[in-house]
Amino acid sequence: MSRRTKRSGESGGAMPATGAGLIRFFEEDTPGVKIGPYAVMIFAAVLIILVLAGPYILKLFTTA
């Protein structure tokens, strides 16, 4: 009898339990604010710009 070796492309059976648990966790509906990824990226960019430009903006309104 000849031995058959498993090729790298063949799947050996069921997925591990951790993979199935992660999928189920992220599919659950949870209460709270739902924000899309595009809005989060825009908010992050605006926040970074405000932090970097903050000292220059404050100089305009303060008198020394």
N, C-alpha and C positions, 0 to 999 in steps of 0.2 A: 504494500500500500504506500502511496506517496503522500507526503505531508503537504497540506495547503497552507501557505503563509498569508497572513492578512495584509492587504495592500493599504497604503495610507489613505486612499480615497474612500474606502469602504467604511460604513458605520457599523459599530459592533453591538448596537442594541439601544436601550433607552438612555435618555439624557440623565445626568446626575440630578439628584434631588435639589441641589442648590440652584441650578439653572431654572428649574420649574418654580421654585419658591420666589425667585426674583421676578419672574414674569408675572406671577400672581400678585405680588406686592405692588408693582407699578400699575397694574390694571385696576386696582381698587379705587373707588371714588371716595375722596376724603373731603370734609368740609373746609372751606377757606377760600381765599382769593385765588383765582386761576388767571395767570398771566402767561401770555404766549412768549416763545423764545425771542421773537423779533422785538417785542416791547422791552424785555430784559436787556437786550444788547443796546438799545437806544438809551435806556435809563443809565446803564453803566457808562456809556460814552459821555453823556451829559454830565454825570457826576465827576468823571475824570477831568473833563474840561473845566468845570467849576473849581475843582481843587487846585488845578495847575494855574488857573487865571485868578484865583482868589486874592492873592497878595497885590496884584496889579489893580484889581477892581477896588480894593480897600484903599489904596493910595489916592484914588480919584476923589473919594469922599472924606478923607481926613486931611486936616490942615496941620502943618508942622511949623 
